[in-house]
Amino acid sequence: MRRGQFTWMVVVILAIIISFVLLYPSIVFYSEDPETIRQENPSRYYSLKGRALKLGLDLQGGVHMVLQVRDPRGGDVSSSVQDQVLEKIRIRVDKYGITEPEIMKSGADQIVVDLPGYTDIDTAKTLIGSTAQLQFHLLRSPEECEALILAIDSLLAEKLESSEEETGEEIAETAERDTTDQALVDLFGEELADTSVAELDEEEFEKTRPFSALLDRWTGAWWEITMENFRKAQQYFEMPEVQAVIPPNYTLMWGTRPERLGDRDFQTLYVLNSNIEMTGESLVSAQETYDQLRRPVVNFELDTDGARKFASLTGKHIGEPLAIVIDGRVESAPEIQSRIAKNGQITMGGNATISEAYLLAVLLKAGSLPANVEILQSTVVGPALGKDSIQKGQTAAIVGLLLVVFFMAMYYRLSGVIADIALLLNILFVLAFMVIPGVNATLTMPGIAGIILTVGITVDSNVLIFERIREELRTGKTVRASIDAGYDRALLTIIDSHVTTLITALFLFIFGSGPVRGFAVTLSVGVFLSLFTALFITKIIFDMRKKYKSLSI
């Protein structure tokens, strides 16, 4: 064996070894049950998942969302605003750890988001659809809150008294004249029907203090309302008369999530000062963790200007609660224990988990969206569909590959077996290329189609070479001369056919999007590697066969 042949042989062997090393995590990850791996050894699961071949939305399922971008100033959405929203969403998704997302613009004011392998639709909506505006508000004093409750009670009691006299058809007629009275009748109808069995003091309390009757607990500047009374309380606050009673410098906000106490769920209503004391514009970093009581919290850091403002704010209001507001919902309202400057902490309210703390940290680190977004469509592609697609793709690929391998071995005999080896190596190299760190391509159904197409291209190259060699052997040339002539004369034709395919793939990549581009990438890689396997790997083997007196072809 000549030195050049030996060198190429070493290169091919190294390429095969490296390919198997790159694909080993994929083989392990997809041959075993991923959920079993995650439960038994989470660190091993995430290590394998990070290095395994990524599957597209059509193969492993995931979330598909269509977003409508709304310009905060009204009017049409500019291209720059759409680009900024898209980039913020991309940062959020990347920071949250969802791999291989597909985020693209659609039309002048829409964005399409595909999250392969991720099926938690609620978290996806929060991650992508939240504006993530962080604000700090002081709360109103307990005395002010008590006065507000009394004012609302007085108004509702007056409305209730006037509505008690209306029954049956009178209520329906009154509804046409006064929609507010109708709403109150709907709210109090069940209560009025049960007055015969109610105790007198409870009945009187509900009549004179209808809003207070909904409160399960009152702790100064916020009220806790059971989920059974939550909808009724919302209806109260939607009434124009109640809104008119609330002073303009008051803001009422619900908590982020219900809180469970014992066997009952409560929703918290906070009474805030309307003035925004500070926003999250000065936020530098955010990190989820646990506090001393093992409750999830988010530690944050402010820049120099923000630290100065926050120190002034907290220093003036030590001992008072400070509401932490995210997108119009109060996350928590901890009491200021001391002056806080650069580093602060967001206590997660309700029954928050460390996952929700992590999500909040990601949203804060990525920053708020420059415009509001409305989720027009959100669907989950089930994993069953992905498994079905994988099975069908595997079946098509295996059947097609076996037919090609069988035909080549039968028609070209030993030379056909050599071509089959090159064909299998070509598929191996394509898959290994897709998991190279830095490439991390996503395999989709169109990508599988591209790989299957490269099988035909690889076979076509070998057929051209073999037929040339056969022609040379028929003219009476030696095996050595036939092999050299076969490769030399087929070279130009092979390169010509591969270049035309690459040009087609290039235009598909430039003008296509999503799965079409995936098909173009796998096709292009497969074309390049088919040249390598046909002109180098099989050439090395045929060079070693030049000393034979006859050739099995």
N, C-alpha and C positions, 0 to 999 in steps of 0.2 A: 504494500500500500504506500503510495506516494505521500509526501509530507502534506501537500495541499488537501488530499482526500482525508488524511487523518485529522487535520485541523477542522475541516467541515464536519466530520463525524463527531468530534468533541463538542462543537457548537450545537449540533442537533441534539445530542444527548443532554447537554446542559439545559437547552430550551425545554426539553421534555420534563426534566426533573423540576425546573423552576415552575413550569405550568402545573404540575401535580401539587407542588407546595402551595401555589396560589389558590388552587381549587379545593384543597383539602378541607378548609373550614366550610365551604359550600356543600361538599359531599357529606360531612358530618351533620351540618345544620339541617339539611333537607332530607337526610336519610332517617334521622331520629325525629321524635315528636318535640317541636320547639317548646310547647307548654310544659312538658315534662322536664326538659333541660332547665327552663326558667325557675321552676319550683324547686328542683334539686340543687341547682348551683347557678344563682342569678349572675354572678360575675362571669362564669363560663358562657352563659347564654348571650350576654351583651358583647362579649369578646368575639364569639362566633358570628353573631349577627352583623357586627361591624365589618367583618372581613369576608362575609359570604356574598355571593352574587345577589344583587338587588333585583327584585321582581317588580314589574310595573303594576299600575292600578288594575289592568285587565287580567292579571295573573293572580295576584294575592289579595285583591279587594282593597277597599279604602274609602276615603271620603272625597266626594266631588261637590264643589261649591261654585256658585256664580254670584258675584258681588256687584252691586250698583253703587258707584261712587257719587256722593252728593257734595257739591261745592258748598262750603259753610257760608259763603257770601251770596249764595243763590246764583241762578243762571247756569250756563253751560260749564261743564268741567273741562278745564284746559288739559292739554297733553302732559304738561309738567306736573300737575296735581295727580293725575292718574299714575305717572311714573313714580312719584314720591310715595303714594299709597302702596303701590306694588312692591317697592323696595322695602318699606317698613314691614309689610306682611312677610316678605322673604326673610328678613332678619329675625322676625319672631319665630317663624317655623324652624329656621336653622338653629336658633338658640334653644328651642324646645327639644331639639334632637330628632325631629322627624326627617328621615333620610330620603333623598331623591324626590323632593316635591316638584310638581310641574305647575308653575305660576306664570300666567301670561295675560296680556291685554286682549280684550275682545271688544271690538268696536271703539267708540270714542269715550265711553264712560263705564265700561264694565271690566271686571277682572275674573278670570277662571282659575280656580285653585284645585289641584288634584293631590291628595296625600296618600300614596300607596302604602298599604299595610296598616293604616291607622283607621280605626272604626269607631272611636269615641266621638260621636257627632256633637255632643254638648260641649266638650272641651274644645273641639275644633271651632265651634261657633264663637266661644269666648276668646280663643287665641287669635282668630282672624277678624271677627266682627267687632270686637271691643275697641272703642276709641282709646281707652286706657289713659284718661285724664285724671291725674292725681291732684287732689285739693285738700287743704287743711282748713277746717272751720271750728270756731269756738261754739260751745253750746249755750243756750239761754239758761238763765238761772231757774232753780226749782219754783221760785215764787212766780216768775213770769209764765212758766209752763202751767202751773195750777190756775192762774188767771185765764189762760187760753182754754183750758179744759172747761172751766165754768162758763165761759162765753159760748163755747160750742154746745155744751149741755143745754144752756138757756135757749139757744136758737132751735135746737132739735126738739126740745120739750114743747116749745110753742107750736112748732110744725106738727108734732105728734098729736097734740091736743085738738088742733083743727082737723086733723085727718081721721080721728076716732069717730067723728059723727057721720062719716061717709061710709056707706056699705053698698054691695051689689052694683046695681046699675049706676048709682050716683058716683061711685068711684070711677067707672068707665067714662062717664060724661065729664067728670072733673079732670080726667087725664087729658082730654082734648084741650081744655082751657089752661091747665097748669101741670106741666110735665114733672115739675119738682115734687108737687103733692103726690102724684102717682108713684114716683120713686120711693117716697117715704112710706106710702101704703104698702108697697111691695116689701119694704124692709121690715115694717112693723106688723104686717098681716099675721104672721105666725105667732108673734108675741101676744097680739090682741086676742087671738083665738084661745090662748092658753091661760088667760087671766082668771078664769074660773077656778083653776086648780092651783094657782100661784098663791103664795103667802102674801098677805097684805103689804108687809114692809118691803118685800122684794118687788112687788108690783108697783108700788109707789116710787121706789128707787129707779126702776127702769123707765118710769114715766117722766120723772123729774131730772134724772141724770142718765139719759140714754147712751151718751158716748162713754161715760165713766163705767157703765155697766159692762161694756165690752173689754175693759182693761183688766187683765188678770194680775199684773203687777205694775207698779209705778215707782220708778227709781229716779226721781228728780227731773232730769232733762230728757229722759226717754221712757217709753211705755212698751210693755210687752203684751201682745195680743195673741190669743190662741188662734191656730189656723182655722178653727171653726168660725171664728168671728172676723177673720182677716178680710174676706171679700166684702162683708158688710161695712167694715171700717173704711175700705177703699171707696165704696159707694158714697159714704158720708163726705169724704174729702173731695169727691168729684162734683159735689153740689156747688153751684155758684154762690149760694148764700153762705156756705161754710168757708169757701175761699175768701169771701169778702170780710169775714170775721178775723181771719189770720192777718196780723200786721205785715206790712211790706218788708220789714227787716227781719222777718222770721222765714225759715225754710224748713219744711217737714220732709224727711227722707226716711225710707225704709232701709233696714239692714240688708247686707249682701245675700244672706241665706238664713233660713229658719234655724233656731236653736232648740235643742231637745233638752228638756228638764224632766227627769223621771220618765214617765210614759207619755208625755204630751209635747207637742211641737209648738213653738212660739215664734212669732215674727216681731221684730223690734222696730218701733217708730221713734225717730230722733227729732228733737226740736233744735235746729241750728240757727246760728246767726248767719244771715244771708251774705255777709261780707266774707270774701275769700281771703283768708289770712296769708296763704302761700300756696303755690302750685309745685308740680314736679319738674319744672323746667331746669332746676338746678341739680337734679339727680345725676350722680356720677356712676353709681353702681348699686346693685341690689342682689342679695343672696338669701335664699331660704335656709332656715335652721330651726332648732328647738330652743325654747327658753328653759329656765331652771325647773319648771314644772312639766317639761316634756310636751309643751304646747307648741304647735307650729307658728313661727314668726318669720318676718322678712326684715333682715338688717339692711339698712341703706346708708349711703354716703353722699354728702352734698359737696358741691364745689365751694370755693372761698366765699363768694357772694351769698350763696344760699345758706352756708353755715352761719354767716353773720346775721342774716334775717331770721333764721330759725332760732338762734340763740336769744335774740331780742324777743321773739314771740314767746318762747317757752319760759324765759326768765321773768316776764311780766305776769305770767298766768300760772305760776306754780300752785298746785292743789286743785286746779280746774281741769275738767275733761276737755280733750282735744279730739275732734272727730276727724278720722282719716277717710276721705271720700274717693271712691273709684267709680267714674262714670255714673254719677248721680245716685250711688248706693253707698251707705256707710259700712265700711269694713269693720271698724271698731272705734271706740271712743275712750281710750285709756286716760287715766288721770295723770297730769304732768307732775312727776315726782321731783324733778330738778331741772336746772337749765341744761338744754341740749344744744350742741353746736354742730359739729361736722357729721357725727355718726348717730343715727336714730334707729328706731325699731317699730315696725308695724305689727301690732298684735292681730292675729287672724281671729275674727269673730265667729260666733256660732259654732257649728260642729266642723270646722275647717280641718282639712287633712294636709299632710306635708306635700301632697301632689298639687293641691290648690295653692299652697304657698309658693311652690316652684313655678306654677303657671303665672302667678302674680309677679314674681321676681322677673320672669322672662318678659312680661308685658312692660314692666317699668324700665328694664334695661334697654329694650328696643325703642322705647319712647312712644308717645301718643301719635295717632294717625293725623295727618294734616287735613283730613276731610272725613266726614261721616260716611260709613258704608252701610248699605242695606243688603241683607242676604236674600237674594231672589230665589235661589234654589240650593238645597242642601240634601244630598242623597248619599246613602252608604251602599257601595258595591259589595255585596256579600261575598265572603270567602268561598262559599260553595261554587259561585260562578267562576271564581279564579281557579279553583281546583279542577273544575270541569274543563276550563280552557287549557290548563296545563296538561291534563290527561289526554285531551284530544290532540294538542300540539305534540306531545311526546309520542303518541301513537302514530301520527302522520310522519314524524321525523324518523322514528325507528323503522316503520314499514318501508318508507322510501329509501332509507339508508341500506336496509338489508337487501332490497331488490337491486339497488345499484351495485352493492358489494358482490352479490351472487352473480350478476350479469358480467361484471368485470373479470371475476375469477374464472367463470366458465368460458368466456369468449377469448380472453387474452392469457389464460392459464397462469403460470407463475408471474409473468409481468403484470397481470391483472391483480394478483395478490399484493404486489409491490405498490400498485396504484391505490389499492384499498388502504394500505398502511398510511400512505401519504394523505388520503382522504380523512382518515380518523385523526391523524395528527393536525390536520387543518382545523377540524372542529375543536380539538383540544386547545389549540393556540388561540382561536377566536374567543372561546369562553375564558381562557386565562387572561387575555388582554382586557376583558371587561372588568376584571376584579383587581387590576393593577392599582395600587395606591396612587391617587391623583387622577385616575381615569374614572373608576367606580361607576361604570355605565349601568343603566337599568335595562333588564331584559323584558321585552314586551312581546305580545303575539306577533306584531309586525317584525320585531327583531328575530323571532324564531323563524319567520318566513324568510328573512334575509339570510339566516344561517343555512336553511334548506336550499336556498338558491345558490349559495356558494358551493354546496355539494355538487350541483350540476356543473358549475364553472370549473371546479377542480377536476372533475371527471372529463370534461371537454378538453382541458389542456392535455391530460394524459392520453386521451384518444388520438389527438392530433399527433403527439409524439410517437405513439405506438404505430399508427398507420404509416407514418414516414419511415420508421425503422423497417416495417414489413416491406414497403416498396423497395427499399435499398437492398434488403436480403433477397428479394425476388430477382434483382438484377445480377446476383451472384457475388456481391461484395461480402467481405468478411464481417464477422460479428462486430469487431472493433470499428471498422469503417462505417458500418450501418448505424451503430449507436451514435457516433459522432455526427454523421450526416443527418440523422433523424432529429437530434436536438438542435443542430444549427439551422436547418431549414424550417423547423416548426416554430422557432423562436419569434420571428417577426409576426407570424400569424397570431400567436398566443398574446404577444404584447398588444397587438392591434385590437383584439377582442376585449382584453382587460381594460384598455384605455377607454374604449367606447362605453363600457359598463361604468367605469369610474366617472365619466362625464355625466352620465344619467344620474348616478348617485349624488353627484355634486349639486345638480339642479334640484333634486328632491330635498336635499339638506337645506339649500338656500331658501327655496320657496315653500317648503313644507313646514309643518309644525307638529309637536307632540310625537305620536307614534310613527308618523311618516319620517320624521328625522331619525328616529331610532332605527327604522328599517334601513335608511340610507347609511347610517354609521356602521351597522353590522355588515351590510353588503360591501362597503368600502374596505373595511378591515379584512373581510373574507377574501376579497379579490387580491389584495396585497399578499396575504398569506398563501393563497393558492399559487401565486407566482413562486413564492419561496419553496413550497413543498414540491411543485412540479419541476422547477428548474434547478433545485439544489438537492433536496432530499432524495428524490428518485434518481437524480443524476449520479449521486454518490453510489447508490446501490448498483446502477447500471455500469458505472465505471469499473466496479469490482467484477462484473460479468463479462468484460471485454475479452478476457482470456479464454472464455468458453468457445468450443468449436461450433456449437449450435445454441440457439436461443429459444426458450419457451415463451412464445409471444403470438 
